[in-house]
Amino acid sequence: MTTFASRSATSAAGGSAAAARPSASSSTSTSEEDRRGRVLVVDDEAPITELLSTALRYMGYEVTTARTGSAALESASRTPPDLVVLDVMLPDIDGFEVCRRLREDGDFVPVIFLTARDAEDDRVTGFIRGGDDYVTKPFSLEELTLRIAALLRRTRAVGAAGGASETQRLKYRDLEMDEDRHQVWRRSRGSTVTDRVPTAALPAAQCGAGPFEAADPRPRLAVRLQRRR
C-alpha cells in the first residue's frame, strides 16, 4: 500500500489541525460557493482519510469516506458526491477500475486520483479511465484542497452554462468532442454515455475522420506530438 511519507503520527494528531486550518486571508477570499459540496474520500490509509476529511470539513464541505473500491461505488450510488478523491491501490478493486465503472454507469462526477503511483503510464491510465486530475503522494494538503475547490468551480460553471456547452461540442456519428475540456464521449445505443477519453489519447484514425479533421486539426496534432515523445 501507499505511504504518506510527509506526515508522521504526531503531526497527524497535533499538526494536522494547523495544516487543515486555512489562513485568515485565504478563508476570506474563498467564496461561499467554493465551500459547499459533498466530497467522497476513498483511501485505505486512515491517517490520510482523517487528515483530509478534517481539513475539508473545516472548510465547509460535507465529507464521506470509504476504504475499499466496492464501498466507494456503493457510497457514490447511495449518496452521489460532487467530487471524489480516489486512491489507486485499494484492497479489492483499484481506483482506475472504480473510476471506469462510474463512467460506464453514466456517472461523470469529478475524480481526483490521489496515489503514490507517479509513473507517466499510471497518469495516462488515470485520465483515460475518466479522471479529471492526478495528484501524487506525498502531497501538499493546501494544494489538494485548492485543486478540489477549482475543479468544483469549473464543474458548476459548466453546469450553469447548460445547453451552451452542448452546442460547443463537435459531433460525428457516435462521438462527441469537447474542445475546451479536451475530452471525447462515445455513445452506445440510445443516448447513454459509455466512455470518455482525453483527445490526445484517441487513435489517429478517429481524430482524422470526417468532420473532426475539417473542423479542427488540433486533435491530430496532439496525437503526432504524443508519438514523437
C-alpha positions as CSV (number, residue, x, y, z in Angstrom):
1,M,0.0,0.0,0.0
2,T,1.0,3.6,-0.3
3,T,2.8,5.5,2.4
4,F,2.1,9.1,3.5
5,A,5.8,9.9,3.9
6,S,5.4,13.6,4.7
7,R,3.2,13.1,7.8
8,S,4.1,11.4,11.0
9,A,1.6,10.1,13.5
10,T,2.5,13.0,15.8
11,S,1.9,15.6,13.1
12,A,-1.4,13.9,12.1
13,A,-2.6,14.2,15.6
14,G,-1.2,17.6,16.5
15,G,0.0,19.3,13.4
16,S,-3.0,18.4,11.2
17,A,-5.2,21.0,12.8
18,A,-2.8,23.7,11.9
19,A,-2.4,22.3,8.4
20,A,-6.1,22.0,7.9
21,R,-6.8,25.5,9.2
22,P,-6.7,28.0,6.3
23,S,-5.2,31.4,7.0
24,A,-7.4,34.4,7.6
25,S,-6.7,35.8,4.1
26,S,-7.5,32.5,2.4
27,S,-10.7,32.0,4.3
28,T,-11.9,35.5,3.4
29,S,-11.0,35.1,-0.2
30,T,-12.8,31.7,-0.5
31,S,-16.3,32.3,-1.6
32,E,-19.4,30.6,-0.1
33,E,-19.8,28.7,-3.3
34,D,-16.3,27.1,-3.0
35,R,-17.0,25.8,0.5
36,R,-20.2,23.9,-0.4
37,G,-20.2,20.4,-1.8
38,R,-20.1,16.8,-0.9
39,V,-16.7,15.1,-1.2
40,L,-16.1,11.3,-1.2
41,V,-12.6,10.5,0.1
42,V,-11.5,6.9,-0.9
43,D,-8.3,5.6,0.7
44,D,-7.4,2.6,2.8
45,E,-4.9,4.5,5.0
46,A,-6.7,6.0,8.0
47,P,-4.2,8.9,8.6
48,I,-4.8,10.2,5.1
49,T,-8.6,10.0,5.2
50,E,-8.7,11.5,8.7
51,L,-6.3,14.4,7.8
52,L,-8.1,15.2,4.5
53,S,-11.6,14.8,6.0
54,T,-10.8,17.1,8.9
55,A,-9.4,19.8,6.5
56,L,-12.4,19.6,4.1
57,R,-15.0,19.6,6.9
58,Y,-13.3,22.7,8.4
59,M,-13.6,24.4,5.0
60,G,-17.3,23.7,4.9
61,Y,-17.5,20.5,2.8
62,E,-19.7,17.5,3.6
63,V,-17.3,14.5,3.6
64,T,-17.9,10.8,3.2
65,T,-15.1,8.2,3.4
66,A,-14.6,4.7,2.1
67,R,-11.7,2.3,2.5
68,T,-12.3,0.0,-0.5
69,G,-13.4,0.3,-4.1
70,S,-16.6,-1.6,-3.6
71,A,-17.5,0.6,-0.6
72,A,-16.8,3.7,-2.8
73,L,-19.1,2.6,-5.6
74,E,-21.8,1.8,-3.1
75,S,-21.4,5.1,-1.4
76,A,-21.5,7.0,-4.7
77,S,-24.6,5.2,-5.7
78,R,-26.4,5.7,-2.4
79,T,-25.3,9.4,-1.8
80,P,-24.0,10.9,-5.0
81,P,-20.9,13.1,-4.2
82,D,-20.0,16.3,-6.0
83,L,-16.4,15.2,-6.2
84,V,-14.3,12.1,-5.5
85,V,-10.7,11.9,-4.1
86,L,-9.7,8.4,-5.1
87,D,-6.7,6.3,-4.2
88,V,-5.5,3.9,-6.9
89,M,-4.1,1.0,-4.8
90,L,-7.1,-0.2,-2.8
91,P,-7.6,-3.6,-1.1
92,D,-10.1,-5.0,-3.6
93,I,-10.5,-3.2,-6.9
94,D,-8.1,-0.4,-7.8
95,G,-9.1,3.2,-8.2
96,F,-8.7,3.1,-12.0
97,E,-11.4,0.4,-12.2
98,V,-13.6,2.3,-9.7
99,C,-13.5,5.3,-12.0
100,R,-14.1,3.2,-15.1
101,R,-17.2,1.7,-13.5
102,L,-18.5,5.1,-12.5
103,R,-18.2,6.4,-16.1
104,E,-19.7,3.2,-17.5
105,D,-22.7,3.8,-15.4
106,G,-23.0,7.3,-16.7
107,D,-21.7,9.0,-13.5
108,F,-19.4,11.8,-14.5
109,V,-18.7,13.1,-11.0
110,P,-15.2,14.9,-11.0
111,V,-12.5,12.5,-9.8
112,I,-9.1,13.4,-8.5
113,F,-6.7,10.5,-8.2
114,L,-4.5,10.7,-5.1
115,T,-1.8,8.0,-5.2
116,A,1.9,7.1,-4.8
117,R,1.9,5.7,-8.3
118,D,3.7,8.5,-10.1
119,A,4.8,6.9,-13.4
120,E,3.7,8.5,-16.6
121,D,1.9,5.4,-17.7
122,D,-0.2,5.5,-14.5
123,R,-1.0,9.2,-15.0
124,V,-2.1,8.5,-18.6
125,T,-4.2,5.5,-17.5
126,G,-5.9,7.7,-14.8
127,F,-7.0,10.2,-17.4
128,I,-8.0,7.6,-20.0
129,R,-10.2,5.9,-17.4
130,G,-12.0,9.1,-16.8
131,G,-10.1,11.0,-14.1
132,D,-10.1,14.8,-14.1
133,D,-6.9,15.4,-12.1
134,Y,-4.0,13.3,-10.7
135,V,-2.1,14.1,-7.5
136,T,0.8,12.0,-6.2
137,K,1.8,11.2,-2.6
138,P,3.4,12.7,-0.6
139,F,1.1,15.7,-1.3
140,S,0.5,19.2,-0.2
141,L,-2.7,19.4,1.8
142,E,-3.2,23.1,0.8
143,E,-2.6,22.4,-2.9
144,L,-5.0,19.4,-2.9
145,T,-7.8,21.4,-1.3
146,L,-7.3,24.2,-3.8
147,R,-7.5,21.7,-6.6
148,I,-10.7,20.4,-5.2
149,A,-12.2,23.9,-5.0
150,A,-11.0,24.8,-8.5
151,L,-12.5,21.6,-10.0
152,L,-15.8,22.1,-8.3
153,R,-15.9,25.7,-9.6
154,R,-15.3,24.6,-13.2
155,T,-17.9,21.8,-12.8
156,R,-20.5,24.3,-11.6
157,A,-19.7,26.8,-14.3
158,V,-20.2,24.1,-17.0
159,G,-23.4,23.0,-15.3
160,A,-24.6,26.6,-15.2
161,A,-23.8,27.1,-18.9
162,G,-26.2,24.2,-19.6
163,G,-27.1,24.0,-23.2
164,A,-24.4,26.4,-24.3
165,S,-21.7,23.8,-23.6
166,E,-23.5,21.2,-25.6
167,T,-23.6,23.4,-28.7
168,Q,-19.8,23.8,-28.5
169,R,-19.2,20.1,-28.9
170,L,-18.2,18.6,-32.3
171,K,-20.3,15.6,-33.2
172,Y,-19.6,12.8,-35.6
173,R,-21.6,9.5,-35.6
174,D,-21.4,8.1,-32.1
175,L,-18.6,10.5,-31.0
176,E,-18.8,14.0,-29.3
177,M,-15.7,16.1,-28.7
178,D,-15.5,19.0,-26.2
179,E,-12.6,21.2,-27.4
180,D,-12.5,23.3,-24.2
181,R,-12.1,20.2,-21.9
182,H,-10.1,18.2,-24.5
183,Q,-12.4,15.2,-24.0
184,V,-14.3,12.8,-26.2
185,W,-17.5,10.9,-25.4
186,R,-18.5,7.7,-27.2
187,R,-22.2,6.9,-27.1
188,S,-23.7,3.4,-27.4
189,R,-27.3,2.6,-28.2
190,G,-29.7,5.4,-27.3
191,S,-28.0,8.3,-25.5
192,T,-26.1,6.5,-22.8
193,V,-22.6,7.8,-22.4
194,T,-20.2,4.8,-22.2
195,D,-16.7,6.2,-22.5
196,R,-14.7,9.4,-22.1
197,V,-11.1,9.9,-23.0
198,P,-8.7,12.8,-23.5
199,T,-8.4,13.8,-27.1
200,A,-4.7,13.2,-27.1
201,A,-5.3,9.6,-26.4
202,L,-7.5,9.0,-29.4
203,P,-6.2,6.9,-32.3
204,A,-5.2,8.9,-35.4
205,A,-7.9,7.2,-37.4
206,Q,-10.6,8.6,-35.2
207,C,-9.1,12.1,-34.9
208,G,-8.7,12.4,-38.6
209,A,-12.1,11.1,-39.6
210,G,-14.7,13.2,-41.4
211,P,-15.9,16.4,-39.8
212,F,-13.3,16.2,-37.0
213,E,-10.5,16.8,-39.4
214,A,-12.3,19.5,-41.3
215,A,-13.5,21.3,-38.2
216,D,-10.3,21.4,-36.2
217,P,-6.9,19.8,-36.9
218,R,-5.7,20.1,-33.3
219,P,-6.6,16.5,-32.2
220,R,-4.4,15.0,-34.9
221,L,-1.6,17.4,-34.0
222,A,-1.9,16.2,-30.4
223,V,-1.5,12.6,-31.4
224,R,1.5,13.4,-33.6
225,L,3.2,15.2,-30.8
226,Q,2.5,12.4,-28.4
227,R,4.0,9.8,-30.8
228,R,7.2,11.9,-31.2
229,R,7.9,12.0,-27.4
